[in-house]
Amino acid sequence: MLPPAPYHLSWASSVRLDADGGDLLLRSPNRGTLRLRQPDAAQRQLLALVGSGGHTADALCQAVLRQTPGADLARLYHLLMQTADRALLRYTVCQQGQPWLTLEPLASAFRLEPSAATPRYQLSRFACLRRLGAQMVLECPLGHAQLLLHDARAVHLVALLSQAHSIAELATQLPELSESTLAAVITLLHSARVVQAVDADGLLPEDRDEPLQQWEFHDLLFHSRSRAGRHDAPMGATTRFATRLRPLPAVKPPMSTRRIMLEPPQETLNKPFGEVIEARRSQPQPGTTPLHVARLSALLYHAARVKARHEPYPAQPQAYAATQRPSASGGAIHALELYLTVSRCDGLPSGFYHYDPLAHALEHLADLGADHQRLLQSACQASGTTQPPDVLISMAARFQRNSWKYQSIAYALILKDVGALCQQLYLVATALQLAPCALGGGDSDLFAQLTGTDYYAETTVGEFTVSGA
């Protein structure tokens, strides 16, 4: 679709224009490459003008015509349509010659969709307003674009749209903007799915959509930003901090001088794997027989110990220390640390411990206090039991282990590691005839308070209980 007249056009920030012989290539990381074969002088001039920004589609084509008399106007408009269809253009609304709001496409699926003049529009409950550098950014995981707010009055407009308004109603609240300018702004907001038209009952389409009704804001935002398709941020192992920050060590330094060395298990797990798989189930209720330290040692040994450590090559700035452990981890990073709240275990005093996976030892951090009991009570609530587990295993992530290497997917990989470790704990506990149970949540603030860790550097992302059967 040809971009409407009110918008000033420029290239999306990820677009790069390259030459390949007599051809020109418009490249964008997640939108592919548009090859323009042997473009003529008028087309080349048009592309250069788009790169300079600040012109509407009509102004761009007329400027080319003035400098290249006889240029094929239809070919120029067709070229603009091609770039718009590839989501290579961004659209800016100006007010009194100054940029007011810009739509930046984030994926090839973006399409500019004109809004109707009569409906009333309201902000999506999934919309998010945040700062990005020196810009205010408005975006929504329902769409494939984000909006840059250049003028503080644009934030006022967003606030007004927390309630449903028609364009005419908005014009009375924002008299400095004409209805035609507001219509252009609403079109951009609507195309980014930041706002939608309400129906006769005052409901948005997302209010009637059964799947969307069951998504929470933070879950959908996390899902859309940690998967490809709705953003253009770099993804994967970018090691963007390699030249500025040192990676965290593969094994966390000791946290306490009070260490209890665990004896490695004397026997290997010899229960048939098929039986273990079929017998695996959650058993949140502790049995009558307490967990024994030897069984706890075997559980940690077969699920979380360091089997091998691999140091980085100093000549490679992207290299980092890695470890091999029984449980899988993205990039062999193993950012998860295990903290044990022990309430009942034969051969091991009750207390709060950190597991050293390299030495296969428990570091005593504290005796059980009221706040540790709150952790155990939270585990009871999560599992629906009244009796606390013999041992609560809190999985804390050293987040920068992942974010040093990975971008966009760092936290998602941590949660996948939690799932892999939970399954490993389940299988080993089942083979040891223990009572295991993964929990659905816990208090990360309380944990950070108990350990003295920085909430943003290391805190809990998963919980698991194990007891005697």
N, C-alpha and C positions, 0 to 999 in steps of 0.2 A: 504494500500500500504506500502511496506517495505521502511523505510527511506533510501534514497540514501547514498552512502558511504561517501561523503565529510562532512557530518554533525556530529558534536559532540552532543550526546543526553543527556538530563537530564530531570528530572520531571518538569512539569509546576509548577509555584510557588504556585498554590492553591491546588496541589495534596498532599494527606496525605496517608501514608501506615500504616494500622492497622492490627492486628491479631484478628481473631475470631475463637477460637478453633484451628483446624488444617488448616483453610483457611486464606488467606490473602486478605485484602480489599484495593483497590486503590480508595480513595474518592476524589471528587472534588465538591465544592458547587453547581455549575450549570451544571455539567456533569455526575451526578449520581455516582454510585458505580460499579466498576468492581470487581466481586468476583472471586478469583482464588481458586478453590477447591483442597485442598490437594496438593499444589505445591511441587515438589521434591526439593532436595538440589540444583541442578543446576539452577532451575528457581528462587529459593530464592536468590541465589548468583547473578544471572543476575539482579534482581530487586535492590539489594543492590548496584551493580556497577553503574546502571543508577542513583541512588540517589547521588553517589559521583561525577558524571558528568565527562566530558572531554574525552569521548570515542565515536568512531563511532560504528555503528551497528556491523560491521564485527569484530572490535577490542573487543567489549563486548563479543560476542559469542566465539571468540578464547580464551579470558582470562578465561572464564568459562570452556572451554574444557581443558585448561592446568591444572586447579585446580581440575576438576572433569572429569577425563578420562572416556570415554564411554557415556558422556551426549548426549542426543538426540538433535542434532543440529537443526533439523527441528522444534522441539517443542520450542526451544529458539527463533528462528526467528518468529515463529507464535505468541509467547508471545509479542514480540516487535510490530508485526503488530496489535495485539489487542489493545495495549496501544496507538499506533498511530491513529487507527481508532476511539478511544474515545477522541482524542485530548488531551491526557495526557502528551505528550512529547513536549519539546521545542528543537529547533534546532539552533546550533551555528556554524558559519563559523569562522575558525581560520586562522590567517596569521602569519607565522613564530612562531607557537606555542602559539600565543596570541589571545584571543577572539577578533573578529572584529565586528561581528553583530549577534544578537540572535533574533529568532522569538519566541514569547510567544503566544500560542493559548489562546483565551479568551472565547471560546464557543465550545460546542460539534459539531457544524456544520462545524468547520474548517477542511479543507483537504489540505494536501500538494500536489500541482499540478506542475509537471515538466513543465518548460517553453521550448519553441522551441528555437533552436539555431539561426535561421535566422532572425526573425522579429526584428524590432526596437521598443524600449520600451520608454514610457514617463510617467511622474508622473501624477497621477490623480489630477484633480482640487479640489478634496475633501480631499487630503492628508494633514496631520497636523503634524508638527514637534514641540515638546515642551519639557520642562524639567520636569522630575518626580524624585524627590529626587536629587541624584547625577548623574542620567542617562539622556541621550537624548532619547526621545521616538518618533518614527514615526508610525503613525497609519492612518487608513482611515475608515469611517463609512460604506463603501461598503463591508468591509471584517469582519472576525471574529478573528483577531489576531493583535498584535502590535509588533513592532521591537525595540529592544534596541541597540543603536549605541554605541559601546565601544571605537571606534577609531575615532578621528577627521576626518580622511580621508573618513570615511563613510558619513559624512555630505557633503564632497566635491562631492561624488558620487550622493547624493540626489540632490544637486544643478545642477549637469550636466544633470540629468534626467528631469529638467524643460523643456528641448527640447528633441526630440526623438533621441535616439542613439541605434545602434546595440551593441552587446557585443564586437565585434571586435573594434568598434569605441571607446568604453569606455576603452578598454585595452590600446589604444594609449594615452589616457588622464591620465590613472592610471597605469603606467608601473610596479609598484611594485606588481600588482595583475595579476595573470595568467588569461587567458580566461576561464579556467575551474573553477577557484575560482569565477570569476565574474558571470559565468553562475549559480553557486550555490547561489550567493547573489541575482541575478535577480529572481531565482525561489522562494526564500523566499519573496521578494518584491511583486512578482506577486501573490503568494498564499495569501498574506494579502490584495490584491487588491490595494496596494499602487501604483504600476505601472501596466500598461496594454500594450499590443502590439497595435501599430498603424496600420491602414490598408493602402492600396495603396494610399488613398487620404490624409494620414497623420492624420486621425481621430481616436480617441479612441472609444471603444464600448459605453462608457457613452455619447459621443458626438452625437451618432445616436439614443440613447434610449430616446423616447419622455418623459416618466416620469422623468428620471434623468436630462434631459435638463432643467426641470422646478423646480428642487430643487436648493436652494442656499446652499453654504458650511455650514454656521452656523446653518441653519435650520435642515439639515440632521444630522449634528454632535449632535445637541441638542436632536433630536428625538432618535437617536440610543443609546445615553448614558443615557437617562432618561427612557428607556424601557428595559426590559430583552431581552436577545437573542444575543447581539453582544458585550457584555463586561462581566467581572467577578467581577466587583466592588460590594461591599455590597449595598443592596438596602433596602429601607424602614426605619422603626423606629429603627435605630441602637443606637440612643442617644450617639453618639461617644464622645461628649464633656461633658457628665454628670459628670465625675470625675475631669474635668479641668476648666470648665467655668460655670457660673451661667446662667440659661435661662433668656431671657428678660421678664420683667413683662407682664402680660396679657393685661394691659391697659397702654398706654404710659403716662408718667408723664406730667403734665401741661406744655404748651409751652408759655403761656402768662397769665398775671394777668388781662388783659382786656377781661372779659367773658360776653357773652350774653346768658343768660339762655333761652332756648326754651320751650315754653309751650307744654306739651304733647297734642296730638289731643284729642278733647272732644268727637268726634264721631268715632266709628269704621268704617272700610271700609266695606260697605254693598252692594257694586255692585256685582252681581252674578259672580262667578269665571269664568264660561264658557264665559260670555260676555267679561271679562277682557282678557282672553286668545285670543279670536278671534279678539279683538280690538287692541291688542298690535302691534305697528309698530314704526319705527323710524321716528321722526319728528324733523329734525335738525333746521328748520326755526322757530325762535321765533314768537309768535303771537302778536297781537296788545295789549293784556292785559298783564301787567307785572306779573311775579311770585309774590305771596304773601308769607310773612314769615311764616304764619300759614300752608300753603301748603308745603313749604320747610321743616318745622318742622315735619309735618306728614310723608313726604317722608323719612327723615332720621330716624325717630322713627320706622317706620315699615320695614325699610331695613337694618339699621346698628347699632341700639342701643344695649347696653349690657343688656340682660334680666336677666342673672344670672352669677355670678362669682364663680369659683371653685378653691380653693387654693390647692396646692400640699401637700401631706403627707411628713413631714420632714424626715421620716425614709426611704423614697424611693428616691435614688439619681436620678432615671430616671424620677421622677415626675416633673411636671411643672404646672403653673397656667393656667387655661383654662376659656373660657367664652362661654356662650350660646347667640347667636344673631339670628335675623330673617333669615339671609343668611347662607348657609352651608359653612363649612370650614374643610379641612382635619385635623383630630386630634383635632378639636375644638380649633385650634391655633389662628385663626383670625389675621393674620399678617398685614392685610391691614389697612392703615390709610387714612382718607378722608380729603382732603384739598379743600376748596371752593374758587374759584375766582368769586366774586359776582359783576356783572356789573349793574344789574337792579333787584331790589327786594323790593316791597312795605313793609315798616316796618323794613327794615334792611339796614343800610348804606352800600354802595359799599365798597369793600375791599377784603383782602386776609385773610382767616380764616382756622383754624384747628377745626375739629369736635371732641368733647369729647364724646365718645359713652356711657360712664358710667354715666356722669352727664346730658347727653342730652343737651349740651351747645356748643356754638361756641366761640372759642378763637381767638380774633383779633390779627393777626400777622403783618399786614401792610396795609396802604392805597394803592390804586391801583397806580402803577407807570408804567414807560415805559416797564419794563420787564414783568410786569403782563399783560400789553396789548399785549405783544408778545405771551404769553400763549393763550390769547383769539383769537388772529389772527391765531395762529397755529390750534386752534379748528375750526375756520372758514374754513381753508384750508382742514382739514381732513374731514369736513362734506359737503364741497362744497357750503357753504353759504357766504353771504357778511356781514350779520348782526351778531354780536357776540351773543352768548347765554346769557340768563339772569344769569345763574350760570354754571360754569365749575367745575365739580367734578373730582379732580385728585386723583387717587388711588395709594398711595405709600406703598411699602412693607417694613416692618422691617425684612429683609431677615434672620437674625439670629434666629428669632422666629421659622422658619421652619428648617434651617440647623442645629440647635442644636439637633433636634430630628431625622430628616430624612436625608438619604444619597442617592445620585444619583437622587432622585425624588423631592428634596426640591423645586427647581425653577419651575418644572412642576406643583407641587401642588399649588404654588402661582398663576400661570396662570389659573388653574382650579378654584381657589377661585375668581379670577377676573371675570370669566365667570358666576359663580353662583351669585355674587353680581350684575353684570350687569343685569342679568335676574330678580333678585329681584327688582332692581330699575325700570326696565321696567314695571313690573307688578303693582307695587305700583303707579308709575307715571300715568299709564294708568287708574287705578281705581280713581285717583285724577283728571283725565282729564287734565293732563299736557302734555307738548311736550318733550318727552325724546329721546335721541340719544346716543348710544355707539359709540366711535371713534376708529379708527384703529391704532392710534399712537400719540406720543407726544415727547417733548424734555425733557428727564430725566436730562440732565446736567443743563439746565436752571432752572428746578424745584429745584435741589439740591442747586443751587446758591441762589435762592430766599428764601429757608427755612433755609439755613445754615446747612443742613444735609450732612453727609458723603455719597457720591454716592454709595459706596460699603456697607453701612449699611442701608440706607433708601432712596429710590427714586422711581419715578413713574413707574408703570407697566400697567396702564390702565387709560382711560379717559372717562368721561360720561357727557353729557350736559343735562340740564333741563331748560325749559322756560315755561312761561305762554302760553296757547294755543290760 
